[in-house]
Amino acid sequence: MATTNADLIVATLKKAGIGHGFGVPSGNVLPLLEAMRAVAGSAGTPEVRAYAARMQVPPDKIRMGVLVQRMAPPGKELLLGMVRDPQFGPLVVVGFGGIYVEVLRDTATRLAPVSPAEALRMLGELKMAALLRGVRGEPPVGLQALAETISRFGQLVVDCPDLLEVELNPLVATPTGVVAVDRYAVVDDVGTVINPLTLKGQIHGGVVQGLSQILFERIEYDPESGQLLTGSFMDYCMPRADDVCSMEVGSNPVPTKLNPLGVKGAGEAGTVGALPAVMNAIMDALAPLGVKEFDMPATGDRVWRAIRQARSMRQ
């Protein structure tokens, strides 16, 4: 929805509710100014009205008004891991990730395999379990999807006895699903390596670009007007440092004979490998659920819809 009036912006945010923001689309002559989140009960407050007023620009300088649209829901970061005890076998551990697992030691442990029902009980044992169910107006995370993830993780460590220790941190749970990319390893042949540091930087950037294309990036248009809705980096999702897992970059240099230095290109090497690696991993996870075809990006909402569609076709 587009408007140039502060009162209309406030009214629109109040009607839309939590999780909406507004900003000047990039198609305007003026650059994007800012986007503000509408907090519960505050859409009519002076603070939001002041922000709306700050967003305004002269009518002759704006073509499409101020864009009001739903913002991506935040997720809860958890830790999911396994330690293979020499006496008891694989022990599955789940808890809140980041500083919470270090400070609060808030975890639940079971001997693998773990059924989805048992995984739900593990989540219920956490001291911060109420956050998963939603507090202060926040939507609950997809508990069934999270429990299924824990169960499949437990079966994986049972089927792979060579795994001695595994950790997924963060495992991000959202209202529509669960996503985790915990580790990425790449080995490239770029010929003679002149500067290892800049080479790794190029590979890292290429890998992140590939991950972003698979998991986040999508161009959206309004179905009625054809207006581009993702015309700036405020509403077109770009990867951040906390979205990316650790990477191991190796090199297998085979110098080329086509130039004196023996060097080859490296700029797109990370992207080329990331696309099939991550997408194949997603398809491997979705295949047992009946999903045979899936187009990127693999956002939580689109994965959830694909699973729902596959289940409905099997019924």
Stockholm file with secondary structure:
# STOCKHOLM 1.0

chainA/1-315         MATTNADLIVATLKKAGIGHGFGVPSGNVLPLLEAMRAVAGSAGTPEVRAYAARMQVPPDKIRMGVLVQRMAPPGKELLLGMVRDPQFGPLVVVGFGGIYVEVLRDTATRLAPVSPAEALRMLGELKMAALLRGVRGEPPVGLQALAETISRFGQLVVDCPDLLEVELNPLVATPTGVVAVDRYAVVDDVGTVINPLTLKGQIHGGVVQGLSQILFERIEYDPESGQLLTGSFMDYCMPRADDVCSMEVGSNPVPTKLNPLGVKGAGEAGTVGALPAVMNAIMDALAPLGVKEFDMPATGDRVWRAIRQARSMRQ
#=GR chainA/1-315 SS CEECCHHHHHHHHHHHCTTEEEECCTTSSSCCCCCEECCTTCTTSHHHHHHHHHHCCCGGGCSSCEEEEECCCCCEEEEEEEEEETTTEEEEEEEECTHHHHHTCCEEEEESSCCHHHHHHHHHHSTTHHHHHCCTTCCCCCHHHHHHHHHHHHHHHHHCTTCCEEEEEEEEEETTEEECCCEEEEEECCBSCSCHHHHHHHHHHHHHHHHHHHHTCCCCBCTTTCCBSCCSTTTSCCCCGGGCCEEEEEECCCCCSSSTTCBCCCTTHHHHHHHHHHHHHHHHHHGGGTCCCCCSCCCHHHHHHHHHHHHHHHC
#=GC SS_cons         CEECCHHHHHHHHHHHCTTEEEECCTTSSSCCCCCEECCTTCTTSHHHHHHHHHHCCCGGGCSSCEEEEECCCCCEEEEEEEEEETTTEEEEEEEECTHHHHHTCCEEEEESSCCHHHHHHHHHHSTTHHHHHCCTTCCCCCHHHHHHHHHHHHHHHHHCTTCCEEEEEEEEEETTEEECCCEEEEEECCBSCSCHHHHHHHHHHHHHHHHHHHHTCCCCBCTTTCCBSCCSTTTSCCCCGGGCCEEEEEECCCCCSSSTTCBCCCTTHHHHHHHHHHHHHHHHHHGGGTCCCCCSCCCHHHHHHHHHHHHHHHC
//
